[in-house]
Amino acid sequence: MRKAISIQFFIGLLLIAFFNFFCNSQTDTAENSPYLNHADSVKYLGKESCRACHQSIYESFVQTGMGQSFGVATKARSSANFHLKKPVYDSVLNFYYLPKWIGDSMYVLEFRLQGRDTVYQRLERVDYIIGSGQHTNSHLTSVNGFIYQLPLTWYAQKGRWDLPPGFENGRNVRFSRAIEFECMSCHNAMPHLEAGSTNKFTKIPDGIDCERCHGPGEVHVTEKLKGNIVDTSKYIDYTIVNPKKLPWERQIDICQRCHLQGNAVLQPGKSFADFKPGMDLGKYIQIFMPKYEGGEDDFIMASHAQRLQQSKCFISSNSNKEALNLTCISCHNPHVSVKVTGKQIFNNACLKCHTQDACKEDVQIRFKQSDNCVSCHMPTSGSVDIPHVTVHDHKIKIPVKKSELTKIKNFIGLYCVNQSQTPNFSKAVSSLNYFEKFEGEASILDTANHWIQSLEELSIQRNLKIHYYYLKGNWESLIGSAKGIDLAIETDAWTCYRIGQAYQNLGKFMEASEGYVRAVSLAKENLNFLNKLATLRVQQVRFSDAKLLFEQSLGLQPKQEEAWVNYGFCLANMGEIDKAFFAYNQALKLNPDNQQALLNKASLYLYTNKKREAINLLKLILKLNPNAIDVKSLLANLESK
């Protein structure tokens, strides 16, 4: 016994020494945390590094929804039915979609029919499947490392293919929805993003792994391999985070990093990769949600944490020091799939505080539901953001008849779910984001301006004012707010880009050039920035410079239809007619309805004395857009001669 005590004492001293070393050698980025894996220098190793010591947990976890959340597209990974031959039809854009396997590779075929004839088709390979298949499988493609969502999703509960969430009702962006770091890092283990890009990844892991809940494992693995073992029945092993040992607030933070989808506001100087389990999420990311009067029972798919925290059970248990804290892991074992957990496990969580005898529901209803608390108090229903899916509402409540719910919803405002006291900076940014990313009410911009005006940090206030005027389309005021900015040393790429856009829209091309050049220098693989600078060079009649920029952009990512259109226009002005035709045809291969490509190509036909071909293209444009007055006039003029 004495020997065991001395060993534990020795290990305790070792951990203290190790902790002191890290605290003395690191800045406060790790929040002076006792957890050694909070240090910025500690690396993520991947779930395979955990397997040797935690084999049974590993085998169980990889069968969970998290463990199967993301992976390379294989037949084994997919849960979809590929024997359904009826394609998905987008009636707005008049495109059909069909999944298919060619050998061991999965593809999405986009095509258009005229009668029974296929008049257009585009085939794109599926590189990754996102989603465990419990609810959905969505599909991603990689274009030289740039990741995009494909326009086809498998909805497992309904057993059907359809357009992905957000692609419905005329909003189908086809192959251009970029998957950025925020999305990738919630559906996966920690990825690596190419510096200066929004959606080019240099490393993409294979599903959510152990380190997303326990933190980076390098220190832990190193110490265990050295034989430094901690008796975790008596002590906390600070080389790794065990969520069970955390206060309930930090437990919730681990889960709501991803199970709280919304309007995420990064705090100044922070990134989505900075938060680690055991840290205070609100110091890194604050998530805002809209609040509606009359919409209290609406929820989105990934709102588990938000809804749980609205529950009386949650509020009561976590406001009473004597009570048993209710958190996500009170009901869920993250290492075990919900498919095999069993209803009684969830009921037992309720019975820790309640007795079944206290239930006032009719006995026959209780018998029909097998006394299942969840079925009544956390009923399944559809979310407001994803079609064909039902999920348990995590707001635990006494059921209310639907007839008693109000039908009218009035927007009240935004509120932060994971932080009770939020700085004015976060309120301003959340309002700007809500308008820009979530198509929020225009009035929210007035709210944004109110909070911007209250900011004391002048550089932050200035950049947010520029963003505000950019969204308002008030270019003169934007430039007024930008006075005094030295673009040569400005470090915010988006501020530089917005200044460039304002000057360009006002026809001040030299000033616009300064903004775009600086934006590109700060974010060299941001395709939008490159293309904007290239189009500006065309406006400046600097065609050789524009050509090089377009070729740089298309070299990085060759499936950009707008870049091909503008590149073709540049080439036409340089007299490179054959290359211009090629560029327009490349754009039309990507999108046969690109009206600018059709119009530019028609102009080239006229230039090369191919009148009939030009007329045919103009007629096609009018089919797509009958109200194109200039095209009507040009067509009438050509046909009259």
N, C-alpha and C positions, 0 to 999 in steps of 0.2 A: 504493500500500500504506500509506504514512504517513497519507494522508487517511482511509482506512478505520479505521486504528487510532485516530486522533484522534476520529472520530465515535463509535466504541464507547466510548472513554474518556469522552466528553461524556455519552453516554446513561447510562453507569454512574454518573457524578456526579449526573445528574438523578434516577435511581432512588434513590440514597442519600439525596438531599435530600428526595425525596418520602416515602421510608421514615421519615426522621427526623421529618418533619412529622406523619405519622400516629401514630408512637409517642409523640410529645410531646403530641398532642391527644386520644389515646384512653386509656381505662383499660386494665387488663390483661385485658380480655375477649378480646382477640385474642392472648393468651398471649405478647406481645412477639415475635410471629412476623415473619419477614422478608417474608411474603406480604402485600401491601398490601390484597388483597381479603378478608383476615380481619377487617378493622375492621368494627365493628357498623354503621357508617353506609353501607357499600357496598351498593348495590342489585342485586337480580337483574333481568336484562333480558329473559330468554327466549331460546330457541334461534334465533329469527329474526335477532337481533342478531349472531349468529356467522356467519350464512350468507354475507354479502357477501365475507368474506375466506377462508372455509373451505367453499366450495361443495361440493366433491367429498366431503369428510368429512360434511357435512350430509346430502347425498343418500344416502350409504351408511348413516348412523346412523339416519335416520328409518325405515329398513327393518328395523332390529333389533327384538328383543323389547322392549328398553327404550324405543326410539323409538315403539313402538306399544302401550305399556303402558296408556294411558288416553286417552279421547277422548269427544267428544259422540257420542251414539248415532245412527249413520247406517248405511245398508245397506252402504256401502263399508267402514266400520270393522268391521262384524261378520264373523266367520268361520263363523257357525253355518248350519245347514241348516234352513230354515223350511218345507220341504216335508214334514217328518215330522209326520203328523197325530195320532199317538197322544200324548195329554197325559201329563204326569208326575203320578203319583198318590201322595199322602201318605196311607197307610192308617191312620195313627194319628189324624190330625186330620180325615180324610175330606174333603180338598180336592184338586181337580185344578188343574193349572197348564198354560197353553198360551201360547207366544209368538206375537205377531201384529204385522203392520204395518198401520197405517191411514194411507194416504197415505205421507208420508215420516217418520212418527213410529212408533216401536216401543213396544209395550205388553206387559205381562204380565197375562193374564187368570186370575184365581182363581175357581173355580166349584165348585158341589156339585150332584150329581145325586141324584134320587130316582126310581128306575126310569130312564126315558128323559127325564124332565123336569128342567130346570135350575131349582133352587129357590133358588139364591143365586149371585150373581156380583159380583166387584169387579175393576175394570180400572184398572191403574196404569201411567202412562207411564214408559218407560225414558229417562232423560236422559243417562246416561253408560254407556259400556262399559269395564270394567276387566279387564285381561289382554290380551295380544297375540293370543291365539287359537292360539298354538303348543301350549299345554296347555288353557287354558280361556278363555271369555268369561263374566264375571259382570256383573251389571247393577245400576245404582244409579238411584235416583229422588231428585229434589230437591223438597222441600216448603218453599217460601219460603226456600230456601237451606240448610235442614237436610237433610243427605244420609243416605240409608238404603239398605241392600242389599235387593234384591228376591229372592224365593224361587225363583229359577230360574237355572241355570248350564248353559252349553254346554261339554261335555267333548270337546275336539277329537280327541284320540287315539283315543277309542272311538266318536266320531261320534254322540253321544247327548246328549239333554237329561236333567237330573236336578236334584234339590235341591242347593243349594250346600253346600260343606264346612261342617260344624257344624250344618246344618239337619236332618240325618238322625236316624232312630231316636227320634222323639218330641221332638226339640229344635227343631222348626220354629218360629221366632219370626215368621214371615211377613214383615211389612213394617216391623218395628220395630228391626232391627239397625242401630244408629247407626254411621256411618263417622267415626271420630275422626281427629285430626291425625296420630297415629302411623301409622295405616294409609294415609291419603291421601298423606303425605309420602314413603312408600316406593314407592308405585305411581305416583308422579307427580313433576313438578317441584314446587318449593316453593310450597305453597298459602298463602292468607291465611285465618286463622280469626277469626271474630267474637269480640271480647273478651267473656269471661264466658259463652261457650257451649262445649259439648263437640263439636258436629258441625254448626254453622252456618258456612258458608264465604262470604267476600266475594269471593274470587278462586280459581278452579280452573283451573290450566294444562292444556295438551293433551299429556300424556305426559312421561315422564322426558326431561330435556333435558341439554344440554352442561354446565350449571352444577351439576348434581348431582355430577359428578365433578371439575369444574374450579373450582368455587366461583363466587360472584357476579361478574358480568362488567363492572360499571360502570367500575371503574378501568381495566381492560384496554382496553375499547372507547374510552374517553376519550383515553387515551394514544396509541393507534394512530391515531385520527383527527387527533391533533395532529402525527403523523409521527414519534413517538418509538418507533422500531423497535429491537428487541434481536436480535442474532445468536445465536439459541438453539443453534447448533452449538457455541458457545464459552461462552455465559453462560446463566444462569437468568433468565428473565423473571419477576420477582416481582410483576407486576401480575395474574397468573393462575397457577393451580396446574397444573402438568403432572405427572400421577401418576408417569410414568416417572422423573422427577427426584427423587422422594421416597425415603426409606429404606423398606425392605420392610415395616416395621411400619405406617407411615402409608399405604402402598399398600393393605395388607389392610384397614385401617380404613375406607377409602372404600367398598370392596366390602361389608364386613360391617355397614355402617350399615343395609343393607337385605337382604343375603343371609345374614342371621343372625337369623332370626325366633325370638323367645323371650320371656322375661320381662324386659322392659326396665326398668331402674331409672334414672330421671333423678337426677343428682347435685344437691345442694341449690342452689337458685337457677338451675338450668339448664332449658332447654326443648328439645324435639325440633328446633327451628329453629336452635339455637345452634351445633351442630356444623357445621363446614365442612371440605371436603377439605383435607388437609394437617395437620389438628389431630389430637391424641390423643383418639380416640373415648372411651376409658375415663374421661377427665376430664369427660365430658358424659353419656354413657350407658353403663351396664354391663349386659350381657345375660347372664342366668342361664338355665341349662337343667337339667332333672332328669337325674340319673344313675341308671341301673338296672343292677344285676348281672344278666347274662343278656340285656340289651337292647342290647348293643354294636353290633349291626348294624341296629337300627331308626333311622330318621331321618325328619325332617319335610321338607316340600317346600323351604322356604327355609332349609336348613341347610348350604348349600354351604361357607361359610367355616368353620363348626364342623368339618365332616367333613374338609375339606382339612387343617386344622391338626392332626388326629389321625393324618395319614399319616406314615409313616417318612420318605418323600421330603421332606416339608415340614420335619419336625423336624431332619433331618440337614443339609439345605441351609441352613437359617437359624440353625443353632447353630455352623456352621463359617464363619469369616470368609473363608476361601479359596474356599469353594464358591460356586456360582452360585445366588443366592437364588431360591427357588420362590415365586411369588405367583400370584394369579388371572390377571394379564396375561401370565404366562409362556405360557399356553395360549390365552387369549381376547383377541382384539382387540375392545374395546368398540364400535368404530366399524363393525364388520362383523357381519352376522347369522351365527349358527352354522349356519343352513341353507345358506349358501354358502361357509363357511370351508373345508370339505373335511377329511376324516379325516387326511390326511397332515400337515396343519398341527399337529394335536394330537399325532400320533406324533412329529413332529420335536422337540416340546418334551421328550418322554421321551428321545429319542436324544441330547440334549445331555449327558446324564449316563450313559445306558445304551447298550449295543449290542444289536442284535437277536440276535447270536450267543450272548449270555449268557442268553437265554430258554430255560428248561428244559422248556417245555411240549411235548407230543407234536407232531411235525412235521405230522401230518395235521390236527390241531386248529388249528395255526397257519395252515396253508394255507386251511382252511375260513373262518377269521376274517380272511384277507388280511393276516396279521401286524399286526392292529389292536390296539395296546396297550390302548386304552380299553375295548374290548369285554370283555376278560378282567379287567382290573385296576380298572375303574370301571364295573361292570355296571349295567344299568338294572333298576329294581324300583319297586314302588309305595311311596309315602310313607305314614306312619302317620296323616297328618292330612287328606289329600285323596284322595277316591275316583276311580277311573277314570283315573288319571294315573300314568305311569311317568317316571322321571327318573334320570340317571346319579348313582350314589353317588360323591361327591367324596372319599371316603376311599380313597386309592390303596393297594391291598393285594394280596397273593397270595390267589387265590380259596380259600375254605374250603367244603367240602361242607356242605350244609344239615343233613345228618344229624348233623354234628359240633357243631352249635350247640345250646345249652341252650334248653329251652322255657320255663323258669321265670324270671320277672322279679321282682326285688326292688328296691324303691326305696331308694337309698343316701342321696340328698340332692341339694341344688342346688349347682351350681358356676358360676363366672363364666367365660365363654368368652373374653372380650376383655380381661381384666385379671387378672394373676396374684395381685396383692395387692389385696384389696377391703376397704373400711372396714366396720365393724360396722353402720353405718347401711344400707349396700347389702344386707348379709346379712339384716337385719331386714325391710326393705321387700320384698325379693325373696320372702321367706317369706310375708309377708302377701298379696302379689300372687298367689303360686302357689295359695294357698288360695282367694282371692276370685275371681280371673279364670279360673283354669285347673282349678278343681274338684280341687285337690290334696288329698293325704291330710290328715286332721284333725290328725295328729301334728305337722305342719309349724308349727302355731300355737305349740306348745311351743318349737320352735326359734326362732320369731320373738320370743317373749317373752324367751328367753335373751339374744338379741342386743340387744333393747330395753333390758334391765336394764343392759347394759354401756356404754351411751352416756353420754358426759359432758355433752353439750350438753342442758341441762334442757328447753328449749322443744321441741327435736326429739324428745327422749325422751317428753315429755308427749303430743305430738300422735300419736306412734306407739302409745303406750299406749292412747289413745282409740280409734284404729283397731283395735287388737288386741281391746279389750273390745267394740267394735261388732261385730266378726266373731264373737265368742264369744256375743253376745247377753246379756252381763252388764252390764245398764244401771246398776245401783247402783255397780259398780266404775268404770264409765266416768265417771259424774258425780263420783265421788271423785277421779279423776285430773284432772278439769276444774276442780277448785277452784283459785281464784287466777287463772283466766283472765278477763280483761276483754274481753267479747265486743265492746264498742264499738270496740276497737282491734285485735282479732285479725285477721290477714291471710290465714289459710288457710280458704278457704270450706268445704272438706270437713270440717275440724275443727268449724266452727260448725254445719254440717248434722248431723253425728253427735251433737253435744251436744243439738241440738234434738230429734232422733229419740229419744234416750234419755229425755229429760224427757217427751216425748209418750207414750212407751210406759208410763211410770210415772204418767200422768195429771196431770202437773204442767205445765199448759198455758201459764201465764204465762212460766215459765222456758224452755219449748220455743219460745215465740214469739221470745224474744231470739235464740236460736240461728238459727232459720230466717230471721228478718228480716236478720240480719247476713250470712248465706250469700247471700241474694238480692241484697243491696247489693253484694257482692263479685263476684257472677256473675249479672248481670241477665237473661241469656238462657239460663240453665240451667233447662230446662223441669221437671226433677225437683224442683229447689228451689222453684220457683214453685208447683207443684202440691201439694207437701207443706205449704207455708205456707197455701195455700187450704183444704186439708182440715182443718188445725188450726183455722182460723177457723170452719169448720162445727162442729167439736167445741166451740168456745167460744160457739156460737150467735151468731156475728157474721156473719150471712148476707150482709149487704150488702157487707162487706169481702171475703168469700169469693167472691161473685159477680164483683166487679171483678177479682180475681186470676185466676179461671178464664177470664174473658173476655180478660185480658191474655195468658195462656198460649195459649189457643186462637186468638187473633189472630196470635200468632207462628207457630203450627204447628197447623192445624185438624184434623189426622188423628191425634188422640190419643184412643183409645177410653176409657181410664180417666179422663181429664180430662172427657170428655163425661158419663160415668156420674156422677161426683161433682158435676159442674155441675148435672146434672138433679136430683140429690138436694137440692142447695142450693136450686134453684128451686122444687121441690115444697114445701119447708119455708117458702118465702116466699109460698106460695099461687099461684104462677105455673104452673098445671097444664099448660096447653097448651105452654108453653115447656119444661117438664120432659119431656113426652112427646116433643117434638122432640129434646131432648138425648139421651134414651135411644135414640131411633130412629137418631140419628147414630152412636152407639156401636155399635149392632147392624148398621148398614151396613158398618162397619169390621170387625166380628167378630160374626157371627150366634150364636156360642157363648159370648158374654160372659154368664156366669151372673148376675153382680150386676146387669147391665143388665136382664136378663129378669126377675129377682126384683123389682127396683125398679119396673119397668113393670107387673108383675102387681099390685103394691101400689097403684099409681095406678088401675088398672082397678077394684080393689075399692073404692077411695076414691070413684070416680065411678060406683059401682053397676053395673059391667060384669063380673058374676061369671063368665059363660061365657068371656070373653076371658082373665080371670085364670086360670081353671082350665086352659085350653089352654097358657098359658105355663108354668105349674107342671109340667104333664106333659112339656113340652119340656125343662125343667131336669132332670127325673128321667131322661130319655133320655140326657142328657149325663153326669149324675152320679147313678146309682141309689142311692148311699149317702147322699144328702142327707136326713138324718132329719127336720130341721125342715120341709123342703118336703113330705115325705111326710105328716107330721102335719097341716100346713095344708091340703093337698089333701084328705085324708080328712075333715077337719072341714067343708070347703066342700061336698064331694059328699054328705055325710050330711044336709045341710039342704035 
